[in-house]
Amino acid sequence: MTAKEWLILSRLPGVGSRRLAELLAQRPVWPEGWLNLLPDQARQHLRLWLDHPQRSPLQAECDVLDVWLAENPLHSLLHPDHSAWPSLLRELPDPPPVLWAAGDLEALVPPTLAIVGSRRPTRDGLGNAARFGAELAERGWCVVSGLALGVDGHAQRAALDAHGRSVAVLGSGIDVIYPPRHGDLYQRLLAEGGLILSEHSPGTKARPAFFPRRNRVVTGLSLGVLVVEAAEKSGSLVSARLAMEQNREVFALPGSLHNPQARGCLKLIQQGAVLVTGIDDILAELGHWAGGLASNVANVASVPDAPAVADPLLNWLSDAPTPLDALITLTGQDVASCQMRLLELELAGRVTQTAGGWIRLPG
């Protein structure tokens, strides 16, 4: 299906993202399969657009998309049939049907970790956000957050300062900078290999109801979530809860009992979040992905003038099992291509499948 067809599906009345995901699981053929499955009102709107697009109010959405795509080569609309669609989003019960994008889609290729926290952090909180953001970037990870004031924006700036990747998910239209104070960060993401994503079309103003929905995309794009500082009643705790529901790892920095901004993190640790004091604590928990990165760096560094392995799958495999979904995310390949290459490598004796995923064999 095309970008316009996905955009139209996402705008049909009475059909939310969860319902669309349920329908998509039935693999309907466009358009008749969708027309057979959609409720009456949505079916009527889709039929009108298909037969008489200029009479349909949905056509205005297509016109907005045409303008957006023509404005800048860095503009795109991601959808489940797009080659850059993040495979991690397929695991959500209510993934966004489309994501408006501005920036470099290659930012979605590295393994991803969300960093969230207080909008009014302490000095230590800001320092920790910057430290973890920079160290993740230096290890080849992409920092995902919401462009918010405080911890979120500080971590994203640090990732860019370290010449790494960062993805920002907005709770407003893709071209609406919120908060306005982060206009410079928005521009840096566009100029320095970052990526900006939004479920909302250009011109949509930020609304309180949009931010919980935004948070599910932040966590859904990520292998785990690090909460740096959070009060007992904090939006960051909502993100942590979403991450748990999405089967993502949750990490929390401990803090002083006397610091109100640390109480949310201490509560998360009580509830089972991983206590973190350094970057290696995170990478140890996410060993399926960190192992591949660490072994590649070590192998190249330990052998003088060693040529890099050309095969993208072998580059990400080590003796730690890596699941297929992770390989799809890391390599940017589609499912069929990834499976075919793994089969070829297995027949050649280069890789094998274990209970936890795929591993690279010696030799």
C-alpha positions as a Markdown table, in Angstrom:
| # | Residue | x | y | z |
|---|---|---|---|---|
| 1 | Met | 0.0 | 0.0 | 0.0 |
| 2 | Thr | 1.1 | 3.6 | -0.7 |
| 3 | Ala | 1.7 | 6.4 | 1.8 |
| 4 | Lys | -1.5 | 8.1 | 0.8 |
| 5 | Glu | -3.5 | 4.9 | 1.3 |
| 6 | Trp | -2.1 | 4.4 | 4.8 |
| 7 | Leu | -2.8 | 8.1 | 5.6 |
| 8 | Ile | -6.4 | 7.7 | 4.5 |
| 9 | Leu | -6.8 | 4.6 | 6.7 |
| 10 | Ser | -5.4 | 6.5 | 9.6 |
| 11 | Arg | -8.0 | 9.3 | 9.2 |
| 12 | Leu | -11.1 | 7.1 | 8.8 |
| 13 | Pro | -13.8 | 8.0 | 11.5 |
| 14 | Gly | -14.4 | 5.5 | 14.3 |
| 15 | Val | -11.2 | 3.5 | 13.6 |
| 16 | Gly | -8.3 | 4.0 | 16.0 |
| 17 | Ser | -4.8 | 2.7 | 15.9 |
| 18 | Arg | -5.6 | -0.4 | 17.9 |
| 19 | Arg | -8.5 | -1.4 | 15.6 |
| 20 | Leu | -6.4 | -0.8 | 12.5 |
| 21 | Ala | -3.7 | -3.1 | 14.0 |
| 22 | Glu | -6.3 | -5.8 | 14.6 |
| 23 | Leu | -7.5 | -5.5 | 11.0 |
| 24 | Leu | -4.0 | -5.4 | 9.6 |
| 25 | Ala | -3.3 | -8.7 | 11.4 |
| 26 | Gln | -5.9 | -10.3 | 9.0 |
| 27 | Arg | -3.7 | -9.2 | 6.0 |
| 28 | Pro | -6.6 | -7.7 | 4.0 |
| 29 | Val | -5.9 | -7.0 | 0.3 |
| 30 | Trp | -6.2 | -3.3 | -0.7 |
| 31 | Pro | -8.9 | -2.0 | -1.1 |
| 32 | Glu | -11.6 | -4.6 | -1.1 |
| 33 | Gly | -10.3 | -6.6 | 1.8 |
| 34 | Trp | -10.3 | -3.4 | 4.0 |
| 35 | Leu | -13.7 | -2.4 | 2.8 |
| 36 | Asn | -15.1 | -5.8 | 3.9 |
| 37 | Leu | -13.6 | -5.5 | 7.3 |
| 38 | Leu | -14.2 | -1.8 | 8.2 |
| 39 | Pro | -17.2 | -0.7 | 10.2 |
| 40 | Asp | -20.0 | 1.0 | 8.2 |
| 41 | Gln | -19.1 | 4.7 | 8.6 |
| 42 | Ala | -15.4 | 4.1 | 7.9 |
| 43 | Arg | -16.3 | 1.9 | 4.9 |
| 44 | Gln | -18.5 | 4.7 | 3.4 |
| 45 | His | -15.8 | 7.3 | 3.8 |
| 46 | Leu | -13.2 | 5.0 | 2.2 |
| 47 | Arg | -15.5 | 4.1 | -0.7 |
| 48 | Leu | -16.2 | 7.8 | -1.4 |
| 49 | Trp | -12.5 | 8.6 | -1.4 |
| 50 | Leu | -11.7 | 5.7 | -3.7 |
| 51 | Asp | -14.5 | 6.5 | -6.2 |
| 52 | His | -14.7 | 10.3 | -6.0 |
| 53 | Pro | -11.6 | 11.6 | -4.2 |
| 54 | Gln | -12.3 | 15.2 | -5.0 |
| 55 | Arg | -15.6 | 15.0 | -3.2 |
| 56 | Ser | -14.1 | 13.4 | -0.2 |
| 57 | Pro | -13.1 | 15.4 | 2.9 |
| 58 | Leu | -10.2 | 13.0 | 3.2 |
| 59 | Gln | -8.6 | 14.3 | 0.1 |
| 60 | Ala | -7.4 | 17.4 | 2.0 |
| 61 | Glu | -5.1 | 15.1 | 4.0 |
| 62 | Cys | -3.6 | 13.9 | 0.7 |
| 63 | Asp | -3.0 | 17.5 | -0.4 |
| 64 | Val | -1.2 | 18.2 | 2.9 |
| 65 | Leu | 1.0 | 15.2 | 2.3 |
| 66 | Asp | 1.9 | 16.2 | -1.2 |
| 67 | Val | 2.9 | 19.6 | 0.0 |
| 68 | Trp | 5.0 | 18.1 | 2.9 |
| 69 | Leu | 6.9 | 15.7 | 0.7 |
| 70 | Ala | 7.6 | 18.4 | -2.0 |
| 71 | Glu | 9.0 | 20.9 | 0.5 |
| 72 | Asn | 12.2 | 19.0 | 1.4 |
| 73 | Pro | 13.9 | 15.8 | 0.5 |
| 74 | Leu | 14.3 | 15.1 | 4.2 |
| 75 | His | 10.5 | 14.9 | 4.5 |
| 76 | Ser | 8.7 | 11.5 | 4.4 |
| 77 | Leu | 5.7 | 9.6 | 5.7 |
| 78 | Leu | 6.5 | 6.3 | 7.4 |
| 79 | His | 3.9 | 3.5 | 7.4 |
| 80 | Pro | 4.0 | -0.3 | 7.9 |
| 81 | Asp | 4.8 | -0.9 | 4.2 |
| 82 | His | 7.7 | 1.6 | 4.2 |
| 83 | Ser | 11.2 | 0.1 | 4.1 |
| 84 | Ala | 12.3 | 2.2 | 7.0 |
| 85 | Trp | 9.3 | 1.3 | 9.3 |
| 86 | Pro | 10.8 | 0.3 | 12.7 |
| 87 | Ser | 10.1 | -3.3 | 13.3 |
| 88 | Leu | 9.8 | -2.7 | 17.0 |
| 89 | Leu | 6.5 | -0.9 | 16.5 |
| 90 | Arg | 5.0 | -4.1 | 15.1 |
| 91 | Glu | 5.1 | -5.4 | 18.7 |
| 92 | Leu | 2.7 | -2.7 | 20.0 |
| 93 | Pro | -1.1 | -3.4 | 20.4 |
| 94 | Asp | -1.8 | 0.1 | 19.1 |
| 95 | Pro | 1.1 | 1.1 | 16.8 |
| 96 | Pro | 0.8 | 4.4 | 15.0 |
| 97 | Pro | -0.6 | 3.8 | 11.5 |
| 98 | Val | 1.6 | 6.5 | 10.0 |
| 99 | Leu | 4.5 | 8.7 | 11.2 |
| 100 | Trp | 5.3 | 12.0 | 9.7 |
| 101 | Ala | 9.1 | 12.2 | 9.5 |
| 102 | Ala | 11.7 | 15.0 | 9.0 |
| 103 | Gly | 15.4 | 14.2 | 9.0 |
| 104 | Asp | 17.6 | 11.2 | 8.3 |
| 105 | Leu | 15.8 | 7.9 | 8.3 |
| 106 | Glu | 19.2 | 6.2 | 9.0 |
| 107 | Ala | 18.8 | 7.3 | 12.6 |
| 108 | Leu | 16.4 | 4.4 | 12.9 |
| 109 | Val | 19.0 | 1.8 | 12.1 |
| 110 | Pro | 21.2 | 1.6 | 15.3 |
| 111 | Pro | 19.8 | 0.0 | 18.5 |
| 112 | Thr | 17.7 | 2.5 | 20.4 |
| 113 | Leu | 17.2 | 3.5 | 24.0 |
| 114 | Ala | 14.8 | 6.1 | 25.3 |
| 115 | Ile | 16.0 | 8.5 | 28.0 |
| 116 | Val | 13.2 | 10.3 | 29.9 |
| 117 | Gly | 13.0 | 12.3 | 33.1 |
| 118 | Ser | 11.9 | 15.4 | 34.9 |
| 119 | Arg | 11.4 | 18.7 | 33.2 |
| 120 | Arg | 12.8 | 20.4 | 36.3 |
| 121 | Pro | 15.8 | 18.2 | 37.0 |
| 122 | Thr | 18.5 | 18.9 | 39.6 |
| 123 | Arg | 22.1 | 19.7 | 38.5 |
| 124 | Asp | 23.0 | 16.0 | 39.0 |
| 125 | Gly | 20.0 | 15.0 | 36.9 |
| 126 | Leu | 21.2 | 17.2 | 34.0 |
| 127 | Gly | 24.7 | 15.8 | 34.3 |
| 128 | Asn | 23.5 | 12.2 | 34.3 |
| 129 | Ala | 21.2 | 12.9 | 31.3 |
| 130 | Ala | 24.2 | 14.3 | 29.4 |
| 131 | Arg | 26.5 | 11.5 | 30.5 |
| 132 | Phe | 24.3 | 8.7 | 29.5 |
| 133 | Gly | 23.2 | 10.4 | 26.2 |
| 134 | Ala | 26.8 | 10.9 | 25.2 |
| 135 | Glu | 28.0 | 7.5 | 26.2 |
| 136 | Leu | 25.2 | 5.7 | 24.4 |
| 137 | Ala | 26.0 | 7.7 | 21.3 |
| 138 | Glu | 29.7 | 6.8 | 21.6 |
| 139 | Arg | 28.8 | 3.1 | 21.8 |
| 140 | Gly | 26.7 | 3.3 | 18.6 |
| 141 | Trp | 23.3 | 3.6 | 20.1 |
| 142 | Cys | 20.5 | 6.0 | 19.2 |
| 143 | Val | 18.9 | 8.1 | 21.9 |
| 144 | Val | 15.1 | 8.4 | 21.6 |
| 145 | Ser | 13.1 | 11.0 | 23.6 |
| 146 | Gly | 10.4 | 13.6 | 23.3 |
| 147 | Leu | 12.2 | 16.9 | 22.8 |
| 148 | Ala | 10.9 | 18.0 | 26.2 |
| 149 | Leu | 12.5 | 20.4 | 28.6 |
| 150 | Gly | 14.9 | 19.1 | 31.2 |
| 151 | Val | 16.3 | 15.5 | 31.0 |
| 152 | Asp | 14.8 | 14.6 | 27.6 |
| 153 | Gly | 16.3 | 17.5 | 25.6 |
| 154 | His | 19.6 | 17.4 | 27.6 |
| 155 | Ala | 20.2 | 13.8 | 26.7 |
| 156 | Gln | 19.4 | 14.4 | 23.0 |
| 157 | Arg | 21.8 | 17.4 | 22.9 |
| 158 | Ala | 24.5 | 15.3 | 24.4 |
| 159 | Ala | 24.0 | 12.5 | 21.9 |
| 160 | Leu | 24.4 | 15.0 | 19.0 |
| 161 | Asp | 27.4 | 16.6 | 20.8 |
| 162 | Ala | 29.0 | 13.1 | 20.7 |
| 163 | His | 28.3 | 12.9 | 17.0 |
| 164 | Gly | 25.7 | 10.3 | 17.5 |
| 165 | Arg | 22.1 | 9.7 | 16.5 |
| 166 | Ser | 18.9 | 10.9 | 18.2 |
| 167 | Val | 15.2 | 10.6 | 17.4 |
| 168 | Ala | 12.6 | 13.0 | 18.8 |
| 169 | Val | 8.9 | 12.1 | 18.9 |
| 170 | Leu | 6.6 | 15.1 | 19.1 |
| 171 | Gly | 3.2 | 15.6 | 20.7 |
| 172 | Ser | 2.3 | 18.2 | 18.1 |
| 173 | Gly | 2.4 | 18.5 | 14.3 |
| 174 | Ile | 5.7 | 17.5 | 12.7 |
| 175 | Asp | 6.5 | 21.1 | 11.9 |
| 176 | Val | 5.3 | 22.6 | 15.2 |
| 177 | Ile | 8.2 | 23.0 | 17.6 |
| 178 | Tyr | 7.1 | 22.3 | 21.1 |
| 179 | Pro | 8.3 | 23.5 | 23.5 |
| 180 | Pro | 9.3 | 26.6 | 21.4 |
| 181 | Arg | 12.5 | 27.0 | 23.5 |
| 182 | His | 13.8 | 23.9 | 21.8 |
| 183 | Gly | 13.8 | 25.4 | 18.4 |
| 184 | Asp | 17.6 | 25.1 | 18.2 |
| 185 | Leu | 17.5 | 21.4 | 19.2 |
| 186 | Tyr | 14.9 | 20.8 | 16.5 |
| 187 | Gln | 17.1 | 22.4 | 13.9 |
| 188 | Arg | 20.2 | 20.5 | 15.2 |
| 189 | Leu | 18.4 | 17.2 | 14.8 |
| 190 | Leu | 17.6 | 18.0 | 11.2 |
| 191 | Ala | 21.1 | 19.2 | 10.4 |
| 192 | Glu | 23.2 | 16.6 | 12.3 |
| 193 | Gly | 21.7 | 13.2 | 11.2 |
| 194 | Gly | 18.8 | 13.1 | 13.7 |
| 195 | Leu | 15.2 | 12.4 | 13.0 |
| 196 | Ile | 11.9 | 14.0 | 14.1 |
| 197 | Leu | 8.7 | 11.9 | 14.1 |
| 198 | Ser | 5.0 | 12.7 | 14.8 |
| 199 | Glu | 1.7 | 11.0 | 14.4 |
| 200 | His | 0.2 | 14.5 | 13.7 |
| 201 | Ser | 0.1 | 16.2 | 10.3 |
| 202 | Pro | 1.8 | 19.6 | 9.8 |
| 203 | Gly | 0.2 | 22.5 | 11.6 |
| 204 | Thr | -1.3 | 20.5 | 14.5 |
| 205 | Lys | -0.9 | 22.4 | 17.8 |
| 206 | Ala | 0.3 | 20.5 | 20.9 |
| 207 | Arg | -2.5 | 19.3 | 23.2 |
| 208 | Pro | -2.2 | 17.6 | 26.6 |
| 209 | Ala | -4.1 | 14.5 | 25.3 |
| 210 | Phe | -1.4 | 14.0 | 22.6 |
| 211 | Phe | 1.5 | 13.5 | 25.0 |
| 212 | Pro | 0.6 | 10.1 | 26.5 |
| 213 | Arg | 0.1 | 8.9 | 23.0 |
| 214 | Arg | 3.5 | 10.4 | 22.0 |
| 215 | Asn | 5.1 | 8.5 | 25.0 |
| 216 | Arg | 4.0 | 5.1 | 23.7 |
| 217 | Val | 5.8 | 5.8 | 20.5 |
| 218 | Val | 9.0 | 6.9 | 22.3 |
| 219 | Thr | 9.0 | 3.7 | 24.3 |
| 220 | Gly | 7.7 | 1.6 | 21.4 |
| 221 | Leu | 10.7 | 2.6 | 19.2 |
| 222 | Ser | 13.2 | 1.7 | 21.9 |
| 223 | Leu | 14.7 | -1.5 | 23.3 |
| 224 | Gly | 14.5 | -0.1 | 26.8 |
| 225 | Val | 13.8 | 3.1 | 28.7 |
| 226 | Leu | 16.2 | 4.9 | 31.2 |
| 227 | Val | 14.4 | 7.1 | 33.7 |
| 228 | Val | 17.0 | 9.6 | 35.0 |
| 229 | Glu | 15.0 | 11.7 | 37.5 |
| 230 | Ala | 11.3 | 11.6 | 38.2 |
| 231 | Ala | 9.0 | 12.8 | 40.9 |
| 232 | Glu | 6.4 | 10.4 | 42.4 |
| 233 | Lys | 3.7 | 11.8 | 40.1 |
| 234 | Ser | 5.5 | 12.3 | 36.8 |
| 235 | Gly | 4.9 | 11.8 | 33.1 |
| 236 | Ser | 8.2 | 9.8 | 33.1 |
| 237 | Leu | 6.5 | 7.1 | 35.2 |
| 238 | Val | 3.8 | 6.9 | 32.6 |
| 239 | Ser | 6.5 | 6.2 | 30.0 |
| 240 | Ala | 8.0 | 3.5 | 32.3 |
| 241 | Arg | 4.6 | 1.9 | 32.7 |
| 242 | Leu | 4.1 | 1.9 | 29.0 |
| 243 | Ala | 7.5 | 0.4 | 28.5 |
| 244 | Met | 6.7 | -2.5 | 30.9 |
| 245 | Glu | 3.4 | -3.1 | 29.1 |
| 246 | Gln | 5.4 | -3.2 | 25.8 |
| 247 | Asn | 7.8 | -5.8 | 27.3 |
| 248 | Arg | 10.7 | -3.3 | 27.2 |
| 249 | Glu | 13.5 | -3.1 | 29.8 |
| 250 | Val | 13.1 | -0.3 | 32.3 |
| 251 | Phe | 16.2 | 1.2 | 33.9 |
| 252 | Ala | 16.3 | 3.8 | 36.7 |
| 253 | Leu | 19.0 | 5.9 | 38.3 |
| 254 | Pro | 18.9 | 5.8 | 42.2 |
| 255 | Gly | 19.0 | 9.1 | 44.0 |
| 256 | Ser | 18.9 | 10.6 | 47.5 |
| 257 | Leu | 16.0 | 9.9 | 49.7 |
| 258 | His | 15.8 | 13.6 | 50.4 |
| 259 | Asn | 15.5 | 14.6 | 46.7 |
| 260 | Pro | 11.8 | 14.7 | 45.6 |
| 261 | Gln | 13.0 | 14.3 | 42.0 |
| 262 | Ala | 14.5 | 10.9 | 42.9 |
| 263 | Arg | 11.4 | 9.4 | 44.5 |
| 264 | Gly | 9.9 | 8.2 | 41.2 |
| 265 | Cys | 13.1 | 6.3 | 40.3 |
| 266 | Leu | 13.3 | 4.7 | 43.7 |
| 267 | Lys | 9.7 | 3.6 | 43.3 |
| 268 | Leu | 10.5 | 2.1 | 39.9 |
| 269 | Ile | 13.4 | 0.2 | 41.4 |
| 270 | Gln | 11.2 | -1.2 | 44.1 |
| 271 | Gln | 8.8 | -2.4 | 41.4 |
| 272 | Gly | 11.5 | -4.2 | 39.6 |
| 273 | Ala | 13.3 | -1.7 | 37.3 |
| 274 | Val | 17.0 | -2.3 | 36.8 |
| 275 | Leu | 19.1 | -0.1 | 39.1 |
| 276 | Val | 21.7 | 1.7 | 36.9 |
| 277 | Thr | 24.9 | 3.5 | 37.9 |
| 278 | Gly | 26.7 | 3.4 | 34.6 |
| 279 | Ile | 26.3 | 2.6 | 30.9 |
| 280 | Asp | 27.6 | -0.9 | 31.3 |
| 281 | Asp | 24.6 | -1.8 | 33.6 |
| 282 | Ile | 22.3 | -1.1 | 30.6 |
| 283 | Leu | 24.4 | -2.9 | 28.1 |
| 284 | Ala | 24.6 | -5.9 | 30.3 |
| 285 | Glu | 20.8 | -6.2 | 30.4 |
| 286 | Leu | 20.5 | -5.6 | 26.6 |
| 287 | Gly | 23.3 | -8.0 | 25.9 |
| 288 | His | 21.6 | -9.4 | 22.7 |
| 289 | Trp | 22.3 | -6.0 | 21.1 |
| 290 | Ala | 25.2 | -4.7 | 23.1 |
| 291 | Gly | 27.1 | -7.9 | 22.5 |
| 292 | Gly | 27.1 | -7.4 | 18.8 |
| 293 | Leu | 28.3 | -3.9 | 19.1 |
| 294 | Ala | 31.0 | -4.7 | 21.6 |
| 295 | Ser | 32.4 | -7.7 | 19.7 |
| 296 | Asn | 32.6 | -5.8 | 16.4 |
| 297 | Val | 34.5 | -3.0 | 18.0 |
| 298 | Ala | 36.8 | -5.4 | 19.9 |
| 299 | Asn | 37.5 | -7.6 | 16.8 |
| 300 | Val | 38.4 | -4.7 | 14.6 |
| 301 | Ala | 40.5 | -3.0 | 17.3 |
| 302 | Ser | 42.4 | -6.1 | 18.2 |
| 303 | Val | 43.5 | -7.1 | 14.7 |
| 304 | Pro | 45.8 | -4.5 | 13.0 |
| 305 | Asp | 44.5 | -3.5 | 9.6 |
| 306 | Ala | 41.7 | -6.1 | 9.8 |
| 307 | Pro | 39.2 | -5.5 | 7.0 |
| 308 | Ala | 35.6 | -4.9 | 8.2 |
| 309 | Val | 33.2 | -7.7 | 7.6 |
| 310 | Ala | 31.1 | -6.8 | 4.6 |
| 311 | Asp | 28.0 | -8.8 | 5.4 |
| 312 | Pro | 25.7 | -6.5 | 7.5 |
| 313 | Leu | 24.2 | -9.5 | 9.3 |
| 314 | Leu | 27.5 | -10.9 | 10.4 |
| 315 | Asn | 28.5 | -7.4 | 11.6 |
| 316 | Trp | 25.7 | -7.5 | 14.2 |
| 317 | Leu | 26.1 | -11.2 | 15.3 |
| 318 | Ser | 28.3 | -12.4 | 18.1 |
| 319 | Asp | 28.3 | -15.4 | 20.5 |
| 320 | Ala | 25.4 | -13.8 | 22.3 |
| 321 | Pro | 22.0 | -14.8 | 20.7 |
| 322 | Thr | 20.3 | -12.0 | 18.8 |
| 323 | Pro | 16.6 | -12.4 | 18.0 |
| 324 | Leu | 15.4 | -12.0 | 14.4 |
| 325 | Asp | 13.4 | -8.8 | 15.2 |
| 326 | Ala | 16.6 | -7.2 | 16.5 |
| 327 | Leu | 18.5 | -8.1 | 13.4 |
| 328 | Ile | 15.8 | -6.6 | 11.2 |
| 329 | Thr | 16.0 | -3.4 | 13.3 |
| 330 | Leu | 19.8 | -3.3 | 13.3 |
| 331 | Thr | 20.3 | -4.0 | 9.6 |
| 332 | Gly | 17.3 | -2.2 | 8.2 |
| 333 | Gln | 16.5 | -5.2 | 6.0 |
| 334 | Asp | 13.0 | -6.6 | 5.6 |
| 335 | Val | 11.9 | -9.8 | 7.1 |
| 336 | Ala | 12.2 | -11.9 | 4.0 |
| 337 | Ser | 15.6 | -10.7 | 3.1 |
| 338 | Cys | 16.9 | -11.1 | 6.6 |
| 339 | Gln | 15.6 | -14.7 | 6.8 |
| 340 | Met | 17.0 | -15.6 | 3.4 |
| 341 | Arg | 20.5 | -14.3 | 4.2 |
| 342 | Leu | 20.5 | -16.1 | 7.6 |
| 343 | Leu | 19.6 | -19.4 | 5.8 |
| 344 | Glu | 22.5 | -18.8 | 3.4 |
| 345 | Leu | 24.9 | -18.1 | 6.2 |
| 346 | Glu | 23.6 | -21.1 | 8.1 |
| 347 | Leu | 24.2 | -23.4 | 5.1 |
| 348 | Ala | 27.7 | -22.0 | 4.8 |
| 349 | Gly | 28.4 | -22.8 | 8.5 |
| 350 | Arg | 28.8 | -19.1 | 9.5 |
| 351 | Val | 25.8 | -18.8 | 11.8 |
| 352 | Thr | 23.3 | -21.0 | 13.7 |
| 353 | Gln | 20.0 | -20.5 | 15.5 |
| 354 | Thr | 19.7 | -21.1 | 19.3 |
| 355 | Ala | 16.9 | -20.7 | 21.8 |
| 356 | Gly | 17.6 | -17.0 | 22.2 |
| 357 | Gly | 18.2 | -16.1 | 18.6 |
| 358 | Trp | 21.0 | -16.3 | 16.1 |
| 359 | Ile | 24.7 | -16.5 | 16.9 |
| 360 | Arg | 27.8 | -16.2 | 14.8 |
| 361 | Leu | 30.0 | -19.3 | 14.7 |
| 362 | Pro | 33.8 | -19.2 | 15.0 |
| 363 | Gly | 35.9 | -19.2 | 11.9 |
